[in-house]
Amino acid sequence: MKLPLVGLIAAPHTAFHPDGSLAVETIPQQARLLAHNKVTGAFICGTTGEGSSLRHAQEAGADAIASIAPSFFKPTGVNELVGWCAQVAASAPKLPFYYYHMPGMTGVTIAAADFLGSVNGQIPTLAGVKFTHENLMDFGRAAEVNGGKYELLFGRDEILLSGLALGAKGAVGSTYNFAAPLYLRIIDAFNRGDIASARKDQSRAMDFIEVLNRHGGMAAGKSAMKLIGVDCGPMRLPLRALTAKDESSLRASLESIGFFEYACRLPGT
């Protein structure tokens, strides 16, 4: 995968067995689904991949690395955040580094624009920011730092169209695992100037994301993978997997909004 990152980049679920061990045998099936959905890459071991419950290293062959802000001992200011990211990036000096900006999970509200504007060469491998936040003003400001030097990967599937309007070229999201065709239609319509069609499909994405959030959030997303034929197993604690009854209710809710008309299944499943 070449930089800069453009198009849809799926954030895959990490597949587990019922005992919590890795179900590596599911990975080829996940990879086939992503290829079939025509996404451009995979952002593994992020929030959706339950990365905080796993451990991984540079030797795995990744094209780039990312890290969220420390959330226990939080940085007291932007300089401390830059210094911490510099140390993380230095541990994999051959790989591009992305700062994963997600205040909703970390509680670190330092603006992405301020972070990028304060780097001043301290992170030689810095490629950009994975921006998972609703502050579109900050996104727009960050995209202009140093003349647009850094990549801004948009991380809110439910408002992708807003990110495109502010110049996003690449987007990372969990729902691209199973609904990439819908989002590709949004991107195509936006690029053609057909904003009405783009808004219509973005509304469809909002509808099914609202259903997923109502039925368990990340756990519901993992169950949605099962419903389209790729069983990624349970969640790891402290997250809770859906019960059979929960999954039945989720399926009914998704069917009621036409989700399976645009959710993509692997051929033959």
N, C-alpha and C positions, 0 to 999 in steps of 0.2 A: 504494500500500500504506500503510495507516494504522498508527500506533503506538498501543498496544503491539503487538508482534508475537506472534501466537498461532498455534497449529496447527503443521503441518509446513512447514518452509522448506527446500527442496532446495538443496544445494550443487552446482551443475552443473559438469561437466567443461568445460574450454575446448577447443573443437574446433580441430585443426591439420591442415594438409596434410602429406604425407610430408616436405616440405622444412622443416617447422617454422613455416611462415607460418600466420596465422589463417585458419580455414575458416569465415568469417562466414556462408556460405550454409547452414550446418548449424543455425544459431541458431533460425530459425523452427520447424524440426522439433523441436528440444529444447523450445522454448516450448509447442508443441502437446502434447508428451508431458506436461509439467508440468501444463498445464491439464487434460488428460485424467485425470491422477492426482489432481487436486483438492488440490494443495499450495497454500499461501497466499502463497508468495513464493519468491524465488531469492536465495541468498547467493553472488554471483559473485566470482570471482578470490580465493577463499579457498585453503585447503590443497588441496582437491580440484580447484579450478580452476587450480592451479599458479601462483597469484598472485605468488609470489616470482620467477617467471620472466617476468613481464609488468609493464607500467606503465599506469596509468590515472589519471583526474582527476575533480574534482568536476563539471566541465562535462558529463560523460557522462549526467547526469540520474538519479543514484542517489537512493534515498529515505533512505539512511543510509550511514555508513561504519564500518569497523572496522579495528583494527590490532593485530597481535600485539606482544609485548614485543621490544625489540631483542635479538638473540641473539649478536652478535659482541662488542661492548662492552656487557656486561650491566649493568643497574642494580644498584647495591650495596645498595639498600634500597627500601622502599616509597615514600619521598618522591621518590627519583629516578625511579621508575617513573611515579608520578603526574605529575611535571614533564614527562617525555618525552611521555606521552599528551596532556598539555595542549597541547603544541606541535603535535602531529599534528592534534588536534581543531581547533585554531585555524586550520589551513590550509583548512578547509572549514566556516566558522562558521555556515553556514545549515543544516547537516545534523546530525541526531542522531549521536552517536558511541558505539560499543561497544568496550570493551576485549576483545580476543580472547585469552582465557586458555588457553594450550596448553603446559604445562610440558614435555610429552613431546617437543615439537619445538624449543622455545626454550631449554630448560634454566633458565628463570626460574621459581623455585618459590615466589615471593611469593604468599601466599594471596589469593584473590579477595576474601574478606571483609575482609582487611586493606587491600587496595587501595581498595575502596569506602568503608571507614571512614575513610580518610585523605584523601579528595578535598577535602572542606571547601570546596566552591564553586570550586575551581581549574579545573574543566572544566565550564563552563556548559552545554555541549551533551551531557553524558554521559547516555546513556539506560540503559546497563546493561552486562552482561558476556555474551559468548558463552563458555560454560563447557565446554571440551573436556578433561576430566580425570576420573579415577576417584575423586577424593577427595570422597565424597558429604557428609561432615561439613562441608567447606569450602563446598560448594554450599548446604547448608541454612543455614549461618551467613550467607553472602552474601545469601541471599534475605530475611533478616531485618534487614539493615542499614537504619537510618533508617526503621524501620517498614515495610519492603518497598517502599521508594521506587523501587528500580532493577529493571529487567527482567533475568531470568536465563534466557538461551537455552541449552537443554541440547544438548550437542554429541556425545554418545556414543550412537549408534544402538543398539548392542548391549545397553545397559542403560537404554533409554528409560523402561521401566516404573518403574525406581527413581527417575528424575527426576520422573516424574509424582507419585509418592508423596510427594516432597519439595516439591511445589508448582509444578513447571514448567508453564508455560502455552504456551510456544513451544519448538520444537526445530529445530535446524539439522543436516542430515546428508547425506552423499553418497548413501547407499543409498535415500533418499527419491526419488531420480531414477527408480528402476525398481521399487521395492517399496513405494511409498507406501500402496497399499491394505491391505497387511499391517499397517503401523503405524497406519493409521486405525482398523483393527479393534482394535488394542491400546488406543488412546485411548478408543474407544467402550465397550469392555468395562470399562475402568477407571472411566469416568464412570458406568456402570451398576452398579458394585460387583461385577462378575463377574470377580474377580481370577484365578480358575482359568483362564478363557478367555484373559485378558490374558497370563498367564504362559505358556500354551501357544503363543500366537503370538510372544511374545518369544523363546521357545526356538527357534522356527523362524528368527527373525532371527539369533540367535546362531549357528545352524548354518551359514547361508549366508555370514555374515560371516567365520566361521572358514575356510570354503572360499576366500573371496576373499583373506584374509590368507595362506593357505598357497600360493596360486597367484600372488602378486605384489602384494598390497595395492592401492594406488591404480591401478596398471596393470591389475590384474584387474578393478577396478571399471569402468574405461573399456572394457575388453573386454566386460564384461557389458552395457554400453549397446549395443555392436555386436550382441551376441547377441539383444537384444530389438528390433533394427531401426533403431537410431540410431547410426550410425558417427561417432564423434567423433575419429577419427584416432589418431595415435601420441602418446606422451608427449614432452615436451621434455627434453633432457639436463639434469641427470645421471640422470634417471629413464629406465628401460628399458621399452619396449613389449613386449608378449607376442608370441612368434612364432606362426605358424600351428599348430605342434604344441602349444605352450602353451595356445592358445585351445581346441583340440580337447580337451585334458585338462581344462581348466576347465569346458567345456560338459558333459563326462561326469560330473564331480563334482557340478555343480549339478543335473543331471538326476537323479542318484542320491538327492538329498534333496528332490526335488519342487519345486525353485525355480521352474520355469516354470509351475507351477500357480497361483502368486500374483504372479509378476513381471508387470508391466503393459506391454503392447505398444500402440503406436499402432494404431487401427483401420486395416485395409488393409495392414499390414506383416507 
